[in-house]
Amino acid sequence: MRRLLGIVLLWVSMAAGQAVEPPQFFHIQPVRPVEELRREAIKAQPPLQSGDFLKPDLVELVKLDPSIKLDIRYATSRNFLSTPVYDEAKAFMQRPAAEAVARASQQLHEKGFGLLIYDAYRPWYVTKIFWDATPVDKHQFVADPAKGSQHNRGCAVDLTMVDLKTGEPVPMTGLYDEMSERSYPNYKGGSDEERRNRETLRAAMEAEGFTVYDYEWWHFDYKDYKKYPVLNLKFEDLTGGTGAAQDSPTKVYLIGKDVKAPKPYFTPWPTLQSPGPKVKRGGTVALRAIIDSSGDVVRAEVVRSLSPELDAAAIEAVRKWKFHPATRNKQPVVVQIHLEVNFILP
């Protein structure tokens, strides 16, 4: 029997002989096992970033507006991967974005609606799981981990509306996370009621500084997302009192002007065991790295490659390098630098 690799909808069936209910959630057949992808993603590193970012201040939406309801699908198996990827069912956003969502919620109350949150802040490693699990022809529905997403910045939210009288979600043109044209915010199909509900939600969110994503009626990005860094903090890494991210650098400086370069004092040679016949015999691997305020290399990536084996050896060596901290106004700072590792093999 041929293995089914296509996209499918999951139905909740009634007892034999009775009608079948409409689909409850959308599902794909992952390209690879999710647990395998999870192990890889947790070990991976987010993209390097530089900029004058604001300090993360993640807060829980329900603490700003207790009327907001949660249905955090990724903490359950009712999602497009059919397996939990979060350990907790919580929704965090950067404080200005969270306050904007709360204002939209109050505006919708006047129309008889409330908000139901499917997802908000998302650790970067989960974005990588989604990308690696999704077939290439559906990649427009998931964020590229090489760039990071607005969810990773705490400035995106996936949501719908509920009827305040019944507490039930209102009809929309497509299912949450459905990878089809029914998810497009300008999709002309569906019923009049579904399209009207979709536009009511969109108008309330846009009035508070959000923009709907081109392929998903439920996904909204906050206007100031570029001011925040991509984060890879798990929910349990967030402080319980304020929701602020712990140990997150507020800025990554570039060398120059008033920032003095970090001085290396320990740069061990890379080790290479029996290079294979396809390995180039010499040359330079160029890398970009982040040096924290104590002088440790916390992240490194190749920007000019020699071969997979030599690239891996270079990254391993550089992550062991030690530096005197870079300084700005005599204070240690986090910086981005470029490094080179030279190989001369017999």
N, C-alpha and C positions, 0 to 999 in steps of 0.2 A: 504494500500500500504506500502510495506517495505521501510524504510528510507535508502537512499543511503549513505553509509559511505566510499566508495572507493575513489581512486585517479582518477581525471578526467582531461582531457585537455579541455581548452576553445577555441572555434573557433570564429572568426569574420565572420558572415554570410553576404552574398550579398543578393540582392533582390531575391524574389521567382523566381525559375527557372534558376538562375545563379549558377555558380560554387562556392564552399565553399573554402575560402582561408585557407592556412596552419595555424595550431595553433599559436597564438601570445604570449601566456604565459601559464605557468603551474599552476595548482590550486589543492588544497586539500580541503577536508571537515574538518575544524578544529575539534579537539576532543571536545572542549568546545567553547562557544562564545568568540570571540576575545576581546570584550570590558570588559568582566568579567575577562579574563586573564590579560588584561592591568592594571586594577585596582589593582589586586594582585601583579603584577610584580613591579609596581611603589612603592608599600609599602615594598617590599622585600629588602634584603640586599645582595650585592655581596659577594663572598667567601672571607674569611679572607686571607690576604697575608702578607708575611714577606720576606724581602730581601733588598738588596742595589740597588734599582731601579733608573734608570735615571729619571730626571725631565721631565714630559710630555711636548711636544712642537708640538702640532697639527697644521698643516697648510693646507690650501685649495689647492688641486691639481691644479685647474684651474688658481691659482695665480702664480704657478711656470711654467706652460705651458698652455697658453690660447688656444692652438690647441686641447687640450683634451676636449672631449665632455662628457656630463653627461646625463644619463637616470636613475635617482635614483628611482628605482621601488618601494622602500618601502615608498616613499612620495606620491605614487599614489595607485590606486586600481589594477594596473596591476602587481600583484605579487602573490605568491602562497597562500596567505591568502585572496586575493581579497579585501583588505581594507588598507588604509594608516596606517603606524605605526610611520612615521617621520612627524614632522611639517614643515620641510624645506628640499628642494632638494639640499643638499650640500655633498661634499666628502672631509673629512679631513683624514690626516695620520700623523704619527710622521715624523718630518722633514727629517731624513735620508731615510726613506722608500719612502716618497713623491718625494724626489730628484731622487731616483732610478727609480721610475715610469716615471718621466719626461725624464730621459735618455733613457729608453726603448721606449718611445714615439718617440723620435727623431731618434732612430735607425730604427724604423718601417717606418718612413717617407721615408727613402731611398728605401724601398721596395714598396712604394705606399699605405701604410696603416697608419691609426691613431688609437688612443685608445678611447674607449667608456666605461665609468665607470658606473657600476650598483650599487655598494656599496663600502664603505671603512670603516672608523671608525664607530662603532656601539655601542651605550650605552648598558650596561649590561642588563638593564631591558628588552630591545628588544630581546636579546638572550633568556631570560627566557620565553617571550611570544612565540617565535618560538618553543622552546622545549616543552612547555606545550600544544601547539596547534597541534603538529605533532603526528600522530600515532606512536606507539613504533616501529613498523617494518620499519619505515623510519627515525629513529633517527640518522643513520649514515650521513644524509644530513644536520643535524642541530647540533650546538654545545651544550654541556652539561653546563648549567649555574653554576653547582656546581664547575666547573673548570674554567669557563670563556673561552672566545675565543680570537684568535689573532685579530679578528675584534675589540673586546673590548679594546685591547691594542693599537689600532691604527696602527697595523702592518700587516693587511691583506687587500686585495683588490679583488673585483669581477669585471671582465672586459671582454671585447671582442674587436675585431678590426672593423674598418670601412674602406671602400674603399675611398681614398682621392678624387677620381674623382667624385663619386656619393654622398658621405657622408652617405651611407647606410651601416648597419652592414653586414659583410660578412657571408656566410653560415657556420655553425658549425654542429657538429654531433648531438647535442641536444639543447633544449631550456634552457635558463637561469633558474636555480632553478628546473629543471626537475629532479624528484626523480626516476630515472631509470638508467639502465646500459649505456644508451646512453650518460650520463654525465661523465662516467669514462674517465679519460685522456688517457687510453690505449684501449678504446673501438675500436674494429676492424671493426665495421659496418660503415654505412654512405658512402658518395661518396668520391672519391679521392680528390676533391676540399675541402670538409669539413675537412677531416683529415689533409690535407696540411695546411689549415688555422689554425687549432688547434695547429699543431706543430710549425708553424711560431710564433704564440703568445707565446707558451711555451718557445721556444728558446730565444726570446727577453727578457722575464721576468727572466729566469734562468741566463742569462748573467749578470743581475744586482743584483743577490743575493736573488732571490725569489725561492720558492719551490711550485710546484703545489700540491693541495690537492688530496688525492687518489681517491675521489669520485666525484670531480667536476672540469671539464676542465677550468672553469672560475675563480676559487678561488686560489689565490697565497699568501703565507705567507712570510714575510720578515725575513731574517736570524737572526736578532737581537731581535726578538719579546720577548724573555725571559727577556730582560733588562728593560721592561716597565711594569707598573702595570695594572691590569684590572681597567677600568674606567667606571663610570656610569653617565657621564655628558651628558646632552642633548645638542643639537646643540646651543641652545640659551644661554647655560652656557659658551660657548667658547668665548674668547675675539675677537672682530671684527678685531683688528689691526694685531695681530700676530698669532691668532689661538691657542695660548697657553692655556692650561687648567688652570682655576682659582682654587685657594685654594686646590690644590691636593698635599698631602704630598709626599715629594721626597723619604723618607725612612721610613720603619717601623723596629725599632730595637728590638732585643731580649734582655731580661734581662741578665746581666752578663758582665764580663770583665770591660769595662769602662762605662757601662750604669747602673745607679742606679735605683732601683725599685721605682715606684710611691707609696707614702704613703697614705692610705685611711684616710679620716677624716669624711665621712658621708656615713654610710652603713645601710640604713633602712631595717627592716625586710620585707620579702615578705608577701603580703596579699593573703589570700586564702579564698574564700567564700564557705562554705559548701562543703567540698571535697566529691566526689562521692564514692560509695562503692568499686569501682575498683581502687581507688587511694591508693598507698602504704602509710602506716602510718608514715613512717620515712625514713631517708636516706639522701644521698648527691647528688645534681646535680652538675656536673663539667662542667665548661664553659671555653671557650677561648674568649678573648675580645681584642679589640683595644682601647687604651687610648690615646687621642690626647694630643697635647703639652700644653693644658690648664688644663688637668686632668679629662676631661669628657670621659665617655664611649660612643664611637661613633658606636660600633658594638659589638655584642655578639652572640655566637652560642653554643649550647650544644654539649659536646664531651662525656659525660656519662649521660645517661638518667635515670629518675625514672618513670615518666609517663607523658603523654602529658600535663596534667593539672599542675603538679608540675614544669615541664620544662618551661612552659609558665610563671608561677609565678616567677621562678628564673630569667628568662631573663628580665621580667618587673622590678624586684627589682634591678638587677645589672645595668640596664641602668639609674637608678636614683642615683647610687653611685657616690661619688665625691672623687677625689684624688689630693694630691699635685703632680705636674708634675714629671715624670721621667726626669732624667738629664743625659747628656753626656758632659763632660768637662764644667760642671756647666750651660749648656744650655738646656732648655726644649726640649724634643723630643717625637715623636710618638712611642709607644711601643706596643708589643703584650704580654699579660699576661694570666695566667690561674687562675681561681677563683673557689671557691666552695661555694654553698649555702646549708646549712643544714636544714632539716625539721624534727621536732619532733611534731607529731600530737597526740591528745588524742585518 
